[in-house]
Amino acid sequence: RAEAVLPRATWLDRLAAALPVVSVFLWLAALYSWQAWRHPPPWLFTDELELTQLSRAIADTGSAARRGEPHFFQTLYAYVLAPAWWLGPVESAYGAVKLIGVVVMTAVAFPVYVLARALVSRPAALFAAAASASTPALAYGPMILEEPLAYPYAALSFLLFFRALVRPSRASIALALLACAVAPL
């Protein structure tokens, strides 16, 4: 058979195949980082103010608090953002928080590409990855909202569900179930 004659792909072949989607990620992340940098003041959303308070309290004390009062667990994203507040001045920390949001949200390109690649050609999968990272990240990436983490996590979950349906195994089903369990967080 023809498959038996073909050599296995080396890590260099895999790296070369990943370059287009990595390039899409880097260019879009650079664009969104520039956009976030050009808007220095915080957006005035209650979600942004609340997540800022929660993540700053986590950075300072290790537990969530709002206006100094202990607060129940609300989202994993507050814990993702907390280390940025260790940078010192609020301006630097806020810039890092926005950059984290941009990078996390733009990372949606990776699971979308892998999922699309299972269904369509490489150019079409690359278009799907670029389109998924282009549309919502422009608006939400630099904001301190839960969406920058929820969007790529949902795409990763869809990929895990797809793999569990297409190639059911204990590991693929366990990963899909784990994705379901973590999703509310």
LUMZA-639438 format. One record per residue (C-alpha): residue number from 1; x, y, z. Coordinates in nm, 2 decimals, padded with zeros to 4 digits. Example, Ala and Ser with C-alpha at 12.3 -4.5 7.8 and 13.67 -1.06 7.14 Angstrom:
n:east:north:up
1:01.23:-00.45:00.78;
2:01.37:-00.11:00.71;
END
This chain:
n:east:north:up
1:00.00:00.00:00.00;
2:00.11:00.36:-00.06;
3:00.08:00.45:00.31;
4:00.34:00.18:00.41;
5:00.60:00.33:00.17;
6:00.57:00.69:00.29;
7:00.82:00.79:00.56;
8:00.70:00.91:00.90;
9:00.69:01.28:00.95;
10:00.99:01.42:01.15;
11:00.96:01.69:01.41;
12:01.10:01.93:01.15;
13:00.82:01.84:00.91;
14:00.57:01.90:01.18;
15:00.73:02.23:01.27;
16:00.72:02.34:00.90;
17:00.35:02.24:00.88;
18:00.27:02.44:01.19;
19:00.44:02.76:01.07;
20:00.13:02.90:00.88;
21:-00.10:02.88:01.18;
22:00.18:03.01:01.41;
23:00.23:03.30:01.17;
24:-00.14:03.38:01.18;
25:-00.13:03.38:01.56;
26:00.18:03.60:01.58;
27:00.05:03.86:01.33;
28:-00.29:03.89:01.49;
29:-00.15:03.89:01.84;
30:00.08:04.18:01.73;
31:-00.21:04.37:01.58;
32:-00.43:04.33:01.88;
33:-00.14:04.41:02.12;
34:-00.09:04.73:01.92;
35:-00.46:04.80:01.95;
36:-00.46:04.74:02.32;
37:-00.15:04.96:02.37;
38:-00.32:05.25:02.18;
39:-00.61:05.24:02.43;
40:-00.43:05.30:02.76;
41:-00.72:05.38:03.00;
42:-00.95:05.10:03.13;
43:-01.28:05.04:02.97;
44:-01.56:05.13:03.21;
45:-01.74:04.80:03.23;
46:-01.86:04.66:03.56;
47:-01.71:04.32:03.46;
48:-01.37:04.48:03.40;
49:-01.38:04.66:03.73;
50:-01.48:04.35:03.92;
51:-01.23:04.12:03.75;
52:-00.96:04.38:03.82;
53:-01.05:04.38:04.19;
54:-01.06:04.01:04.22;
55:-00.74:03.94:04.03;
56:-00.55:04.21:04.23;
57:-00.67:04.06:04.55;
58:-00.56:03.72:04.44;
59:-00.22:03.86:04.35;
60:-00.19:04.03:04.69;
61:-00.34:03.77:04.92;
62:-00.40:03.45:04.73;
63:-00.77:03.46:04.76;
64:-01.04:03.66:04.58;
65:-01.18:03.97:04.75;
66:-01.39:04.26:04.63;
67:-01.33:04.60:04.81;
68:-01.15:04.41:05.08;
69:-01.43:04.17:05.15;
70:-01.38:03.80:05.08;
71:-01.55:03.70:04.76;
72:-01.67:03.35:04.64;
73:-01.49:03.18:04.34;
74:-01.62:03.33:04.02;
75:-01.39:03.25:03.73;
76:-01.05:03.10:03.66;
77:-00.97:03.41:03.45;
78:-00.91:03.61:03.77;
79:-00.64:03.36:03.86;
80:-00.49:03.38:03.51;
81:-00.46:03.76:03.54;
82:-00.34:03.78:03.90;
83:00.04:03.74:03.83;
84:00.03:04.05:03.60;
85:-00.04:04.27:03.91;
86:00.30:04.17:04.06;
87:00.47:04.39:03.80;
88:00.45:04.69:04.02;
89:00.31:05.01:03.88;
90:-00.06:04.99:03.79;
91:00.01:05.11:03.43;
92:00.25:04.83:03.36;
93:00.03:04.57:03.53;
94:-00.27:04.69:03.34;
95:-00.08:04.67:03.01;
96:00.03:04.31:03.10;
97:-00.33:04.22:03.18;
98:-00.45:04.34:02.84;
99:-00.16:04.16:02.67;
100:-00.26:03.83:02.85;
101:-00.61:03.88:02.72;
102:-00.49:03.94:02.37;
103:-00.26:03.64:02.36;
104:-00.51:03.40:02.53;
105:-00.80:03.50:02.30;
106:-00.59:03.50:01.98;
107:-00.48:03.14:02.08;
108:-00.82:03.03:01.95;
109:-00.65:02.99:01.62;
110:-00.47:02.67:01.73;
111:-00.77:02.45:01.83;
112:-00.98:02.58:01.54;
113:-00.70:02.50:01.29;
114:-00.66:02.14:01.43;
115:-01.03:02.08:01.42;
116:-01.08:02.23:01.08;
117:-00.78:02.04:00.95;
118:-00.96:01.72:01.04;
119:-01.24:01.82:00.81;
120:-01.10:02.04:00.53;
121:-00.79:02.12:00.34;
122:-00.49:02.31:00.48;
123:-00.58:02.64:00.32;
124:-00.94:02.62:00.43;
125:-00.83:02.53:00.79;
126:-00.59:02.82:00.79;
127:-00.87:03.05:00.68;
128:-01.09:02.91:00.96;
129:-00.82:02.97:01.21;
130:-00.75:03.32:01.09;
131:-01.12:03.41:01.07;
132:-01.19:03.27:01.42;
133:-00.91:03.48:01.57;
134:-01.00:03.79:01.37;
135:-01.36:03.84:01.45;
136:-01.41:03.86:01.82;
137:-01.06:03.92:01.94;
138:-01.06:04.26:01.79;
139:-01.33:04.37:02.04;
140:-01.28:04.16:02.35;
141:-00.91:04.08:02.36;
142:-00.78:04.39:02.53;
143:-01.07:04.40:02.78;
144:-01.07:04.25:03.12;
145:-01.36:04.02:03.07;
146:-01.41:03.64:03.09;
147:-01.45:03.61:02.71;
148:-01.08:03.61:02.62;
149:-01.04:03.28:02.81;
150:-01.39:03.14:02.74;
151:-01.36:03.17:02.36;
152:-01.05:02.96:02.30;
153:-01.15:02.72:02.58;
154:-01.48:02.66:02.40;
155:-01.29:02.59:02.07;
156:-01.06:02.35:02.26;
157:-01.36:02.18:02.41;
158:-01.52:02.14:02.06;
159:-01.19:01.98:01.94;
160:-01.18:01.74:02.24;
161:-01.55:01.65:02.19;
162:-01.48:01.59:01.82;
163:-01.18:01.36:01.89;
164:-01.39:01.17:02.15;
165:-01.66:01.11:01.89;
166:-01.43:01.03:01.60;
167:-01.17:00.82:01.78;
168:-01.33:00.71:02.10;
169:-01.08:00.59:02.36;
170:-01.06:00.62:02.74;
171:-00.82:00.91:02.71;
172:-01.02:01.10:02.45;
173:-01.34:01.06:02.64;
174:-01.18:01.15:02.97;
175:-01.04:01.47:02.82;
176:-01.38:01.56:02.68;
177:-01.54:01.50:03.01;
178:-01.27:01.70:03.19;
179:-01.33:01.99:02.95;
180:-01.70:01.97:03.04;
181:-01.62:01.97:03.41;
182:-01.38:02.27:03.39;
183:-01.60:02.48:03.15;
184:-01.82:02.64:03.42;
185:-01.50:02.77:03.59;
END
